[in-house]
Amino acid sequence: MRVAFFIDGFNVYYSIVNAIRARSITNGKWLDYYSLCETFRRDVPDLGSAYTLASVNYYSALATHLQDHTKVLRHKALVKALEHRGVNVQLGLFRYKGMKRCNNCNVSWPTHEEKETDINLALGLFKCFALDQADTAVILSADTDMISVVREARSFFPGKKVAVGFPYGKNSNDLRSASDFTFTIRAEQYQNHQFPNLIVLPGGVTIAKPSAW
């Protein structure tokens, strides 16, 4: 069985942040998603132990609107590491949403909203099935916006399966009902599948783990 993974980057990222805050793990942000997806052979019986990893697809956006630009630099380092590993990365963007005002202190600030990630993931999944690149698609997310993606994919491609992997600390009964099967990522799986502190690319170029991670 050929399995393709579709990762909601921020949904998993905040799961990792929560796991660290809960002291379930000490680190996890420098995550090798490819290695993580390979390990589900042992942990998810519904996938089977002999599946072929058809593709790992990562969807996110660079938060260039933040004043702390080091966050973008860390994210870019992760993207480079993932691409080197063989992960397909597709980035959306953040758009200005408007000003928000505090009713108590009357202070206002600009707000931004992540755009294109959900639709990029949905299109990637449908393209994967339409080109017969996988037999099962696994979405790593607990975002309920994925419910329609799961339902429509199963409807349009009845010979395929769509599963959901819930990030640690997250769940959705509606997503569980919509999918063929689900599983939950354990916190220690994040920590057990980290990139090395220094990645050496062809030609001697290196990618270093961000010091804040």
C-alpha positions in Angstrom: 0.0 0.0 0.0 1.3 3.5 -1.0 0.7 6.1 1.7 1.0 9.9 1.2 1.1 12.2 4.2 -0.3 15.8 4.2 0.9 17.9 7.1 -0.8 21.0 8.5 2.4 22.6 9.7 1.0 25.1 12.2 -1.4 22.6 13.7 1.4 20.2 14.4 3.8 23.0 15.5 1.4 24.2 18.2 0.9 20.7 19.3 4.7 20.5 19.9 4.7 23.8 21.7 1.9 22.5 24.0 3.8 19.2 24.6 6.9 21.2 25.7 4.9 23.5 28.0 3.3 20.4 29.6 6.8 19.1 30.1 5.8 15.9 28.2 9.0 16.5 26.1 11.9 18.9 26.3 12.3 19.6 22.6 10.6 18.8 19.3 10.4 21.8 17.0 13.4 20.6 14.8 11.2 17.8 13.6 12.1 15.4 10.8 8.6 14.8 9.4 9.8 12.2 6.9 11.3 10.1 9.7 8.1 10.6 11.8 5.9 9.4 8.9 8.1 6.3 8.4 7.7 5.3 12.1 3.9 5.0 11.8 4.6 1.5 10.3 5.1 0.3 13.9 2.5 2.4 15.6 -0.6 2.4 13.3 -2.0 -1.1 12.6 -4.5 0.3 10.1 -1.7 1.5 7.9 0.1 -1.8 7.9 3.8 -2.5 8.5 4.8 -2.8 4.9 3.5 0.4 3.3 5.5 2.4 0.8 6.0 6.0 1.7 4.7 7.6 -1.5 5.3 11.2 -0.4 5.4 13.6 2.6 3.9 17.0 2.0 4.2 19.9 4.3 2.0 23.0 4.2 2.6 26.2 6.2 3.4 29.9 5.8 6.2 32.2 6.9 5.0 34.7 9.5 6.8 37.6 7.9 4.5 40.1 9.6 5.9 39.4 13.1 8.3 41.9 14.6 10.5 39.0 15.8 12.1 38.1 12.5 14.1 35.4 14.1 11.0 33.2 14.1 10.9 33.4 10.3 14.6 32.5 10.1 14.0 29.4 12.3 11.1 28.4 10.1 13.2 28.9 6.9 15.9 26.6 8.4 13.3 23.9 9.1 11.9 24.3 5.5 15.4 23.8 4.1 16.0 20.8 6.2 12.7 19.2 5.2 13.3 19.8 1.5 16.8 18.3 1.8 15.1 15.2 3.5 12.7 14.8 0.5 9.6 16.5 1.9 7.5 18.5 -0.5 7.0 21.9 1.0 4.3 24.4 -0.1 4.0 27.7 1.6 1.0 30.0 1.8 1.1 33.5 3.3 -0.3 35.7 6.0 -2.6 38.5 4.9 -3.5 41.6 6.9 -7.0 41.1 8.4 -7.6 44.4 10.1 -7.1 46.3 13.4 -8.2 44.9 16.7 -8.8 47.1 19.7 -8.8 46.3 23.5 -12.0 47.5 25.1 -10.3 48.0 28.4 -7.1 49.9 27.5 -8.2 51.2 24.1 -4.9 50.0 22.5 -5.2 48.7 18.9 -2.9 46.4 16.9 -2.9 44.9 13.4 -4.0 41.3 13.0 -3.0 38.8 10.2 -4.5 35.5 9.1 -2.9 32.5 7.5 -4.1 32.0 4.0 -3.9 29.2 1.3 -2.6 26.5 3.6 -5.9 24.6 3.7 -6.7 24.9 0.1 -3.1 24.0 -0.9 -3.3 20.8 1.2 -6.7 19.9 -0.3 -5.5 20.4 -3.8 -2.4 18.4 -3.1 -4.4 15.5 -1.8 -6.9 15.5 -4.7 -4.0 15.7 -7.2 -2.3 12.8 -5.5 -5.4 10.6 -5.8 -6.3 11.8 -9.3 -2.8 10.9 -10.6 -3.0 7.6 -8.6 0.2 8.4 -6.6 -1.1 6.8 -3.4 -3.7 4.4 -2.1 -4.1 6.1 1.3 -3.8 9.7 2.3 -3.1 10.7 5.9 -3.7 14.2 7.0 -1.8 15.2 10.1 -4.1 17.8 11.6 -7.0 18.2 14.0 -8.3 21.3 12.2 -12.1 20.9 11.6 -11.7 22.7 8.3 -10.3 19.4 7.0 -13.7 17.7 7.4 -14.9 18.7 4.0 -11.6 17.7 2.4 -11.8 14.2 3.9 -15.4 13.7 3.0 -15.1 14.9 -0.6 -11.9 12.9 -1.2 -13.5 9.7 0.0 -16.6 10.5 -2.2 -14.6 11.2 -5.4 -12.2 8.4 -4.9 -14.1 5.5 -3.4 -11.2 3.1 -4.0 -8.9 5.2 -1.8 -8.7 5.7 1.9 -8.3 9.0 3.9 -7.0 8.9 7.4 -6.3 11.5 10.0 -3.4 11.6 12.4 -4.2 13.8 15.4 -1.3 15.8 16.7 -0.6 15.3 20.4 -3.2 16.9 22.7 -5.7 17.5 19.8 -8.8 15.7 18.7 -12.0 16.1 16.7 -14.9 13.7 16.8 -16.2 15.1 13.6 -13.0 14.4 11.8 -12.9 11.0 13.4 -16.3 10.2 12.0 -15.5 11.6 8.5 -12.3 9.6 8.0 -11.6 5.9 7.3 -9.5 5.6 10.5 -7.6 7.8 12.9 -4.6 7.7 15.2 -2.9 10.1 17.6 0.7 11.1 17.6 2.4 10.7 21.0 4.5 13.6 22.4 7.6 11.4 22.6 7.4 10.8 18.9 8.2 14.4 18.2 11.3 14.3 20.4 12.4 10.9 19.0 12.5 12.2 15.4 14.6 15.3 15.4 17.0 16.3 12.7 20.7 16.3 13.7 22.0 19.6 15.1 24.0 20.1 11.9 22.9 19.0 8.5 25.5 19.0 5.7 24.2 19.6 2.2 26.0 18.6 -1.0 28.7 21.1 -1.6 29.4 21.6 2.0 26.6 24.0 2.8 25.2 23.4 6.3 21.9 23.9 8.1 22.2 24.4 11.8 19.5 23.7 14.4 18.2 27.0 15.6 19.7 27.7 19.1 16.2 28.6 20.5 15.0 25.1 19.7 
